[in-house]
Amino acid sequence: MRLFKIAPFAVLLCALAGCRVGPKYARPSVAMPDAYRGLAPAADAGANSTASLGDEKWAQVFQDTVLQQLIQEALDNNKDLKIAAQRVLEQQDRLGIARAQQKPSVSGGGSYTAIGLPKSLVNELGSSKIPQNLYSGSITLSAAWNLDFWGLYRSQSDAARAQLLASEWGRRETVSTIVENVVTAYFQLRTLDAELEITKKTLAARNESLHLTEVLERGGSVTLADVREAEELQHTAAAAIPDLERQIEQAENGLSILLGRNPGPIVRDASPAKWPVPEEIPAGIPSQMLERRPDIQQAEATLVAANANIGAARAQLFPQLAISAVGGTYSSQLKALVDSKNMFWLASGSLTQTIFDGGRLRSNVRLSEAQKQEEIYTYQQTIQQALRSVSDALVAVRKLRDYRAEVARVSTAADDATRLAKMRYQAGSTNYLEVLTNDTNAYTAQLNLAAAREQECISLVQLYSALGGGWQ
């Protein structure tokens, strides 16, 4: 008897304190290197420095004013970013739905009924006490509460909260991607501008060379073959111009979509772009990536949600406790509805335990545990992919800088060789084939230099994004 007296209070105490049957979340262990692979040898000594390019805001890294305006316009109008922001709002509502399950639900209502009996029926009954018209009304208030004894609804709320955080990190990842894509598209467009300008200058020089060759041919100093070779150079440069203009217009269309516009022209300065190529690039330490990169944070938030789902699945194995109550008034007279004599109430409680379900609930537990393990692997893989992207970008920045420097030397040498070949040709010391070969090499070297500058810049953009920059 003493045990029976204590038991209800013990049950109530446990219900108030709350029982959780799910596992407590712990971040999976990941082997992080002390420094990124791909750092320059001179940077190895400072590999433990916490300074990182990824900490910089995009406006500090990309200082081209036109580019800054384009990035801001994209962040204001890009449809992918608007979709990502809407997903955050959707997840907020899902969290509200999940949290509402922890609270009792209350509903109220009222009814009114009027029945008019035929006079003939009243006469047949032969009783003057039966009224011809019958009225009744009621007001009810009901409440129900599923007690979250085993933490079922709390676990579901935790999962929804983690998914909300994952959607927010997904939005930030979208911001970072948009910044990277806009910057990349802008510098690709400026490279095409530079290539078009190089081609137009080359065409003008080749027009002059063709004119000179025609004059020399009429004077008998050169053959018609030299004229045809000069025409070949001139037509090659002329043919490249419409193709470059096509690429420029298509690149403008692609950048317009990133900006949230319909396809159209991109207004930009005629002056050369301000290429962001700093000499020293701090990478920081790899462990900082865990807190900075949005995709890693999103993967961990998804893992937290999967961990909470295990608790929700386990809680369904235990008895579910619910209480409900109904109260109100009933009367055949409207004014008597508020009379305490006409009030009624009913309270009930239920305890439900699944006895046999064919293994559905236990399979659901195993499913949630398998999904968590999958998210652990996804989280670890995301970190490894992030480490690779940083290392790839670091070696690209370093090697492409050396490559661009060598291509610049090739371009300088090719220009000088072309100048000397033209001087020898005008002096009659060589044929036009030497001029053709050197001029072609010089034109190709100038285009390669423009492409090398673009690749070097884009490698820095990729490094900035890989280090977790761009969304701040």
PAPAZA-560967 format. One record per residue (C-alpha): residue number from 1; residue in three letters; x, y, z. Coordinates in steps of 0.1 Angstrom, whole numbers. Example, Ala and Ser with C-alpha at 12.3 -4.5 7.8 and 13.67 -1.06 7.14 Angstrom:
k,r,px,py,pz
1,ALA,123,-45,78
2,SER,137,-11,71
END
This chain:
k,r,px,py,pz
1,MET,0,0,0
2,ARG,29,24,8
3,LEU,44,16,-26
4,PHE,10,23,-43
5,LYS,9,57,-26
6,ILE,44,66,-37
7,ALA,42,54,-72
8,PRO,20,81,-87
9,PHE,43,108,-73
10,ALA,73,90,-87
11,VAL,56,88,-121
12,LEU,47,125,-120
13,LEU,82,134,-110
14,CYS,97,115,-139
15,ALA,72,131,-163
16,LEU,81,166,-151
17,ALA,118,159,-152
18,GLY,116,142,-186
19,CYS,131,110,-198
20,ARG,153,108,-229
21,VAL,160,75,-245
22,GLY,181,88,-274
23,PRO,219,90,-276
24,LYS,237,122,-267
25,TYR,253,138,-297
26,ALA,291,138,-299
27,ARG,310,152,-328
28,PRO,327,124,-348
29,SER,365,123,-346
30,VAL,382,134,-377
31,ALA,420,132,-383
32,MET,430,168,-392
33,PRO,465,176,-406
34,ASP,486,202,-389
35,ALA,489,222,-421
36,TYR,475,222,-456
37,ARG,493,203,-484
38,GLY,502,227,-511
39,LEU,516,255,-490
40,ALA,547,272,-504
41,PRO,579,260,-486
42,ALA,584,296,-472
43,ALA,550,294,-457
44,ASP,556,261,-439
45,ALA,572,279,-410
46,GLY,541,299,-404
47,ALA,517,270,-410
48,ASN,503,273,-375
49,SER,493,309,-379
50,THR,456,314,-374
51,ALA,453,342,-399
52,SER,434,331,-430
53,LEU,422,345,-463
54,GLY,389,328,-455
55,ASP,383,353,-426
56,GLU,383,383,-450
57,LYS,350,397,-463
58,TRP,345,395,-500
59,ALA,346,433,-504
60,GLN,381,433,-489
61,VAL,394,406,-512
62,PHE,378,417,-545
63,GLN,384,455,-547
64,ASP,373,461,-583
65,THR,345,486,-578
66,VAL,325,472,-608
67,LEU,328,437,-595
68,GLN,317,447,-560
69,GLN,285,463,-575
70,LEU,278,431,-594
71,ILE,283,409,-563
72,GLN,260,430,-543
73,GLU,233,430,-570
74,ALA,236,392,-572
75,LEU,232,389,-534
76,ASP,201,411,-536
77,ASN,184,395,-566
78,ASN,198,360,-573
79,LYS,170,335,-575
80,ASP,190,306,-560
81,LEU,197,327,-529
82,LYS,160,336,-526
83,ILE,151,300,-528
84,ALA,176,291,-501
85,ALA,162,319,-479
86,GLN,127,306,-484
87,ARG,138,271,-474
88,VAL,150,286,-441
89,LEU,115,301,-435
90,GLU,99,267,-444
91,GLN,122,250,-419
92,GLN,112,275,-392
93,ASP,76,266,-397
94,ARG,85,229,-395
95,LEU,102,236,-362
96,GLY,71,254,-349
97,ILE,50,224,-359
98,ALA,73,200,-341
99,ARG,74,221,-309
100,ALA,37,224,-309
101,GLN,34,187,-303
102,GLN,49,191,-268
103,LYS,20,214,-257
104,PRO,-16,206,-250
105,SER,-42,213,-275
106,VAL,-74,232,-265
107,SER,-105,236,-286
108,GLY,-140,250,-279
109,GLY,-173,251,-296
110,GLY,-210,256,-292
111,SER,-242,243,-308
112,TYR,-278,254,-310
113,THR,-307,232,-320
114,ALA,-343,241,-327
115,ILE,-371,216,-335
116,GLY,-406,225,-345
117,LEU,-431,196,-340
118,PRO,-463,195,-361
119,LYS,-494,206,-342
120,SER,-512,174,-352
121,LEU,-485,153,-336
122,VAL,-488,172,-304
123,ASN,-526,167,-304
124,GLU,-522,130,-310
125,LEU,-498,127,-280
126,GLY,-526,143,-260
127,SER,-503,160,-235
128,SER,-503,197,-229
129,LYS,-469,194,-213
130,ILE,-452,187,-247
131,PRO,-442,220,-263
132,GLN,-446,223,-300
133,ASN,-412,239,-304
134,LEU,-380,224,-287
135,TYR,-348,243,-282
136,SER,-314,232,-269
137,GLY,-279,247,-268
138,SER,-245,238,-255
139,ILE,-210,252,-250
140,THR,-180,229,-248
141,LEU,-144,232,-241
142,SER,-120,203,-246
143,ALA,-83,198,-240
144,ALA,-59,170,-248
145,TRP,-22,165,-240
146,ASN,1,137,-251
147,LEU,27,137,-223
148,ASP,62,136,-237
149,PHE,74,111,-211
150,TRP,101,95,-232
151,GLY,112,126,-251
152,LEU,95,117,-284
153,TYR,84,152,-293
154,ARG,115,168,-278
155,SER,137,146,-300
156,GLN,116,156,-330
157,SER,119,192,-321
158,ASP,157,188,-317
159,ALA,158,172,-352
160,ALA,137,201,-367
161,ARG,159,226,-349
162,ALA,190,210,-364
163,GLN,175,209,-398
164,LEU,167,246,-395
165,LEU,204,253,-387
166,ALA,213,231,-417
167,SER,191,251,-440
168,GLU,207,284,-427
169,TRP,241,270,-433
170,GLY,229,259,-467
171,ARG,218,295,-474
172,ARG,253,307,-464
173,GLU,268,281,-487
174,THR,247,295,-515
175,VAL,259,330,-508
176,SER,295,318,-510
177,THR,288,299,-542
178,ILE,272,330,-557
179,VAL,301,352,-548
180,GLU,325,327,-563
181,ASN,305,322,-595
182,VAL,300,360,-600
183,VAL,337,367,-595
184,THR,347,338,-618
185,ALA,322,349,-645
186,TYR,334,385,-643
187,PHE,370,377,-647
188,GLN,363,353,-675
189,LEU,344,381,-692
190,ARG,372,405,-687
191,THR,396,380,-702
192,LEU,375,378,-733
193,ASP,375,416,-734
194,ALA,413,415,-732
195,GLU,415,388,-759
196,LEU,392,408,-782
197,GLU,413,439,-777
198,ILE,445,419,-784
199,THR,429,405,-816
200,LYS,418,439,-828
201,LYS,453,454,-823
202,THR,467,423,-841
203,LEU,443,427,-869
204,ALA,453,464,-873
205,ALA,490,455,-874
206,ARG,483,427,-899
207,ASN,463,451,-921
208,GLU,493,474,-922
209,SER,516,445,-929
210,LEU,494,433,-957
211,HIS,493,467,-972
212,LEU,531,470,-971
213,THR,535,435,-986
214,GLU,511,445,-1015
215,VAL,532,476,-1021
216,LEU,564,456,-1021
217,GLU,548,430,-1045
218,ARG,538,457,-1069
219,GLY,573,470,-1068
220,GLY,587,435,-1075
221,SER,605,432,-1042
222,VAL,584,402,-1030
223,THR,564,375,-1046
224,LEU,526,370,-1047
225,ALA,531,341,-1022
226,ASP,541,366,-996
227,VAL,509,386,-1002
228,ARG,488,354,-998
229,GLU,506,346,-965
230,ALA,500,382,-953
231,GLU,463,378,-962
232,GLU,462,345,-943
233,LEU,474,363,-911
234,GLN,449,391,-917
235,HIS,419,368,-923
236,THR,428,346,-892
237,ALA,427,376,-869
238,ALA,395,389,-886
239,ALA,378,356,-881
240,ALA,386,355,-844
241,ILE,368,387,-837
242,PRO,332,376,-843
243,ASP,339,344,-824
244,LEU,352,363,-794
245,GLU,322,387,-796
246,ARG,299,356,-795
247,GLN,316,343,-764
248,ILE,314,378,-748
249,GLU,277,381,-754
250,GLN,271,345,-741
251,ALA,292,352,-710
252,GLU,272,384,-704
253,ASN,240,364,-706
254,GLY,253,339,-680
255,LEU,264,366,-656
256,SER,230,384,-660
257,ILE,213,352,-647
258,LEU,236,352,-617
259,LEU,226,388,-611
260,GLY,189,379,-612
261,ARG,184,397,-645
262,ASN,171,387,-679
263,PRO,200,381,-704
264,GLY,215,415,-714
265,PRO,247,435,-715
266,ILE,270,439,-685
267,VAL,282,475,-681
268,ARG,319,476,-672
269,ASP,348,500,-674
270,ALA,370,500,-704
271,SER,400,501,-681
272,PRO,417,468,-673
273,ALA,402,448,-644
274,LYS,418,449,-610
275,TRP,431,413,-607
276,PRO,434,402,-570
277,VAL,467,384,-569
278,PRO,485,391,-536
279,GLU,520,377,-531
280,GLU,514,362,-497
281,ILE,482,342,-490
282,PRO,476,331,-454
283,ALA,457,299,-453
284,GLY,454,294,-415
285,ILE,452,260,-398
286,PRO,429,232,-411
287,SER,409,229,-379
288,GLN,395,264,-385
289,MET,377,250,-415
290,LEU,353,230,-393
291,GLU,338,263,-380
292,ARG,341,284,-411
293,ARG,330,264,-441
294,PRO,292,264,-445
295,ASP,291,229,-461
296,ILE,309,213,-432
297,GLN,286,231,-407
298,GLN,255,220,-428
299,ALA,267,184,-428
300,GLU,272,184,-390
301,ALA,238,200,-385
302,THR,222,172,-406
303,LEU,241,147,-385
304,VAL,227,162,-353
305,ALA,192,159,-368
306,ALA,199,122,-376
307,ASN,211,117,-340
308,ALA,179,132,-326
309,ASN,158,110,-349
310,ILE,172,80,-331
311,GLY,157,93,-298
312,ALA,124,98,-315
313,ALA,124,63,-329
314,ARG,134,47,-296
315,ALA,107,67,-277
316,GLN,80,50,-298
317,LEU,90,16,-283
318,PHE,77,27,-249
319,PRO,42,33,-236
320,GLN,25,65,-247
321,LEU,6,85,-220
322,ALA,-22,109,-229
323,ILE,-48,128,-209
324,SER,-79,146,-221
325,ALA,-107,166,-206
326,VAL,-141,180,-218
327,GLY,-163,205,-200
328,GLY,-192,228,-208
329,THR,-228,236,-203
330,TYR,-261,223,-218
331,SER,-296,237,-215
332,SER,-328,240,-234
333,GLN,-329,277,-225
334,LEU,-304,302,-238
335,LYS,-302,322,-205
336,ALA,-296,290,-186
337,LEU,-264,281,-204
338,VAL,-244,301,-179
339,ASP,-261,285,-149
340,SER,-236,263,-129
341,LYS,-264,237,-125
342,ASN,-261,229,-162
343,MET,-223,224,-163
344,PHE,-207,191,-171
345,TRP,-172,177,-173
346,LEU,-153,146,-182
347,ALA,-116,137,-177
348,SER,-97,107,-189
349,GLY,-63,93,-192
350,SER,-48,66,-214
351,LEU,-17,45,-215
352,THR,-10,28,-248
353,GLN,18,2,-255
354,THR,23,-15,-288
355,ILE,23,-53,-283
356,PHE,28,-65,-318
357,ASP,35,-45,-350
358,GLY,55,-70,-371
359,GLY,88,-54,-361
360,ARG,79,-20,-376
361,LEU,91,1,-346
362,ARG,123,-17,-341
363,SER,130,-15,-378
364,ASN,124,22,-376
365,VAL,151,24,-348
366,ARG,176,5,-369
367,LEU,168,27,-399
368,SER,174,59,-379
369,GLU,207,44,-366
370,ALA,218,35,-401
371,GLN,209,70,-414
372,LYS,230,85,-386
373,GLN,260,64,-396
374,GLU,255,75,-432
375,GLU,255,111,-421
376,ILE,287,105,-401
377,TYR,304,92,-433
378,THR,290,122,-452
379,TYR,304,146,-426
380,GLN,338,130,-427
381,GLN,338,129,-465
382,THR,328,166,-466
383,ILE,358,175,-445
384,GLN,382,154,-466
385,GLN,368,170,-498
386,ALA,373,204,-482
387,LEU,409,196,-474
388,ARG,414,185,-509
389,SER,398,217,-524
390,VAL,421,239,-502
391,SER,452,219,-511
392,ASP,443,219,-548
393,ALA,437,257,-547
394,LEU,469,264,-528
395,VAL,491,245,-553
396,ALA,471,261,-582
397,VAL,478,296,-569
398,ARG,515,289,-564
399,LYS,521,271,-597
400,LEU,499,293,-619
401,ARG,517,323,-606
402,ASP,550,308,-619
403,TYR,532,297,-651
404,ARG,519,332,-657
405,ALA,554,347,-652
406,GLU,569,323,-677
407,VAL,541,330,-702
408,ALA,547,367,-698
409,ARG,584,361,-707
410,VAL,573,341,-737
411,SER,550,369,-748
412,THR,578,395,-745
413,ALA,602,373,-764
414,ALA,577,366,-791
415,ASP,568,403,-796
416,ASP,605,411,-800
417,ALA,611,382,-824
418,THR,582,395,-845
419,ARG,596,430,-845
420,LEU,630,417,-856
421,ALA,615,395,-883
422,LYS,596,424,-898
423,MET,627,445,-898
424,ARG,646,417,-916
425,TYR,618,412,-941
426,GLN,616,449,-949
427,ALA,654,449,-954
428,GLY,650,419,-978
429,SER,671,396,-955
430,THR,644,369,-951
431,ASN,611,357,-966
432,TYR,576,364,-953
433,LEU,573,329,-938
434,GLU,595,340,-909
435,VAL,573,370,-903
436,LEU,542,347,-905
437,THR,556,322,-880
438,ASN,568,348,-855
439,ASP,536,369,-858
440,THR,514,338,-851
441,ASN,536,329,-821
442,ALA,533,364,-807
443,TYR,495,365,-811
444,THR,492,331,-795
445,ALA,515,341,-766
446,GLN,495,372,-759
447,LEU,463,352,-757
448,ASN,480,326,-735
449,LEU,491,354,-712
450,ALA,456,367,-708
451,ALA,443,332,-701
452,ALA,472,326,-676
453,ARG,463,357,-657
454,GLU,426,346,-656
455,GLN,436,311,-643
456,GLU,458,326,-616
457,CYS,430,349,-605
458,ILE,404,322,-605
459,SER,426,299,-585
460,LEU,427,326,-558
461,VAL,389,328,-560
462,GLN,386,291,-555
463,LEU,411,292,-526
464,TYR,391,319,-509
465,SER,359,299,-513
466,ALA,376,266,-502
467,LEU,389,283,-470
468,GLY,353,292,-461
469,GLY,352,328,-473
470,GLY,325,347,-492
471,TRP,294,342,-471
472,GLN,303,367,-443
END
